[in-house]
């Protein structure tokens, strides 16, 4: 379970994003990592009941580094002001669709699916949707999915129909997507509640059919 002081740490880091402050407070970050690893372990075990490949995830390796890559960024602050972790088939850094949890004061969320697939992966996902349209619609239009997540994230989308698909295709809005994701925001109160891990697991389980559908498509890109 995460604590209010964990969120306070990231607020303070945002105001003091330099190496001297972080060095003096790294012990606090290490405690956050430890609590996040415990959360990750329970998350992995829970989803592993539905997909055994997830059980191979290492809770420690599921957490992203706090150090920012500033080489190509105008923002040269050295640290992220959140903690993120991802799990899925073959772990955080694999090509497969999976789940990502982002913990940040006032901006926490769960996302599931495949972010920014490469050209071959994108082609495979679109083809899988086109060939199995009824199945895909049944998955994304599930009542509980719609209640908890709404619709697919449409932030990254082509302006025109992708090659090989007519503009009047019944799923053209989906086929134009460049990422295939569902996301749900969490309040700070939810993140800090005793029931958060149970809520996270329940929300994640709703998207198991969606993640499995995408991974079936990605098998053709191995």
C-alpha positions, 0 to 999 in steps of 0.5 A: 500500500502506498502512503501519503508521504509517497505522493508528497515526495513527488510534489517536493521533487517537482519543486526541487528537481536537482541531484543534491536534493534527490541525493539527500532524499533518496532513502525516501524514494527507495522506500517508495520503490519497495512498496511499489514492488510489493504492489507489483508482486500482487498485481503479477500474481493476480493476472498470472491466474489468467495468463501464466506468462505474466508470472515470469515478470520480476516485480523489481524489473517492472518499475521504470527508472526515475532518471530522465533521458534528457539528451533530446529534451529541452527539459533538462531536469534529471528526475521523473516526478512519478513512478511507473511500472508495467507488466505483461507477457515477457516483462516490461520491455517486451514488444507485447501488449500489457498493462502500465500503472502511473502514480503521480500526485493528481495524475495517476492512471492505469493503461492497457494495450499496445502503445506506438506499435511499429509498422509491422505490428500496426499492420498485424493489429489492423488485420486482426481487427479487420478479420475478427471485427465482431469479436473485437467489438464485443471486447471493447463494447463490454458493459463493464469496460465501457463503464470503467474505461469508456472507449479506446484512447483516440489521441494518436490517430491518422487523418486519413484511412490507412492503406488497404482500408476503405474510408467507409470501413465499419471500424475505420475510426479504430483502424486509423489509430496509431496506438491501441489503449484503454486508460482510467484515471485514479484520484490520490484518495483512490491510490492511497486507499487500502482497497487500491490494489484490489481495484487495480486488479479488478480493473486490469482483469476487465482488459485481459480479453483486449490484451490477449486479442492484441497479442494474438495479432502480434504473434505474426510479427515474431 
